[in-house]
Amino acid sequence: MIITESSKKRHFLLTFFLSVFFIADFWNLKSLFPLNNSGDLDYQNYLFGFLSFADITLIVFLFYWKKWAFWGTLLISLSTFIINLTTGMGLVSVAGLLGILIIFLLLQLKRDGIKGWDNLE
């Protein structure tokens, strides 16, 4: 079956969660770099800022059905998990992996008989 661009439809839950993910990353980015910055940012703030910005960009591409954006989001989630573990956050850092797991599961939902994963290019 050939899937055309006009026939690609996203499940409501996937759209909702990608939007929440986008807003959460934007909020995280905003909180890392306050407007009244006193110059006391460390390398972790810059690293997490870069990862949040990259994640926002990849989520936008997920809205455009790009499979590489999913793999990029997975890579960022794993990187954040490793960074959190090395900085002593412990098992709480596993919660960060739940987001990408939820996106994967929501991509398995069907809309008009077609999985979201099958719509990814």
C-alpha positions as a printed Julia matrix, in Angstrom:
121×3 Matrix{Float64}:
  0.0    0.0    0.0
  1.43   3.37  -0.98
  0.92   5.99   1.68
  0.59   9.49   0.3
  1.26  12.64   2.29
 -2.43  13.55   2.34
 -3.44  10.14   3.72
 -1.09  10.33   6.71
 -3.09  10.88   9.84
 -1.74  11.05  13.35
 -3.55   9.5   16.28
 -4.89  12.15  18.67
 -2.9   10.73  21.61
  0.35  10.9   19.63
 -0.33  14.5   18.64
 -1.18  15.38  22.23
  1.9   13.71  23.68
  4.28  15.2   21.08
  2.82  18.61  21.92
  3.33  18.03  25.65
  6.86  16.8   24.97
  7.55  19.94  22.89
  6.21  22.27  25.6
  8.13  20.44  28.35
 11.4   20.7   26.4
 10.75  24.37  25.69
  9.99  24.98  29.38
 13.15  23.13  30.37
 15.2   25.2   27.93
 13.65  28.41  29.26
 14.35  27.45  32.87
 18.0   26.61  32.14
 18.73  30.08  30.81
 16.86  32.69  32.88
 16.63  36.21  31.5
 18.31  37.69  34.55
 21.33  35.43  34.17
 24.09  36.3   36.62
 26.76  34.41  34.7
 26.83  31.37  36.97
 25.89  28.79  34.32
 28.0   25.67  34.32
 28.72  23.21  31.54
 25.73  21.04  32.54
 23.32  23.9   31.88
 24.81  24.4   28.43
 24.77  20.66  27.73
 21.15  20.22  28.83
 20.24  23.39  26.94
 21.76  21.98  23.77
 19.99  18.64  24.28
 16.64  20.38  24.92
 17.05  22.53  21.79
 17.95  19.46  19.71
 14.97  17.58  21.16
 12.61  20.44  20.28
 13.94  20.4   16.72
 13.54  16.63  16.44
  9.99  16.74  17.75
  9.1   19.23  15.03
 10.46  16.75  12.48
  8.43  13.97  14.1
  5.36  16.07  13.31
  6.58  15.9    9.69
  6.79  12.07   9.89
 10.59  11.71   9.82
 11.79   8.37  11.19
 15.32   9.68  11.75
 13.83  12.2   14.18
 12.54   9.34  16.32
 16.0    7.75  16.41
 17.53  11.14  17.23
 15.07  11.6   20.08
 15.99   8.13  21.34
 19.69   9.07  21.23
 19.04  12.27  23.18
 16.98  10.37  25.77
 19.75   7.82  26.24
 22.36  10.59  26.47
 20.34  12.42  29.09
 19.87   9.17  31.0
 23.63   8.53  31.05
 24.42  12.11  32.06
 21.88  11.94  34.88
 23.35   8.66  36.1
 26.88  10.04  36.1
 25.82  13.13  38.02
 24.31  11.02  40.78
 20.59  11.2   40.05
 20.3    7.43  40.39
 17.27   5.48  39.3
 15.14   8.62  39.07
 16.85   9.23  35.74
 15.0    6.19  34.32
 11.89   8.38  34.22
 13.49  10.29  31.36
 13.4    7.18  29.21
  9.64   6.87  29.66
  8.99   9.72  27.23
 10.61   8.0   24.26
  8.97   4.7   25.24
  5.56   6.39  25.26
  6.24   7.96  21.86
  7.18   4.55  20.47
  4.04   2.95  21.91
  1.83   5.75  20.61
  3.35   5.33  17.15
  1.97   1.77  17.24
 -1.62   3.05  17.52
 -3.62   2.87  14.32
 -5.57   5.66  12.69
 -7.7    4.62   9.72
 -6.05   1.18   9.87
 -2.47   2.51   9.54
  0.05   2.64  12.38
  1.82   5.9   12.99
  5.12   4.05  12.69
  4.2    3.05   9.12
  3.69   6.73   8.27
  7.27   7.61   9.22
  9.55   8.17   6.24
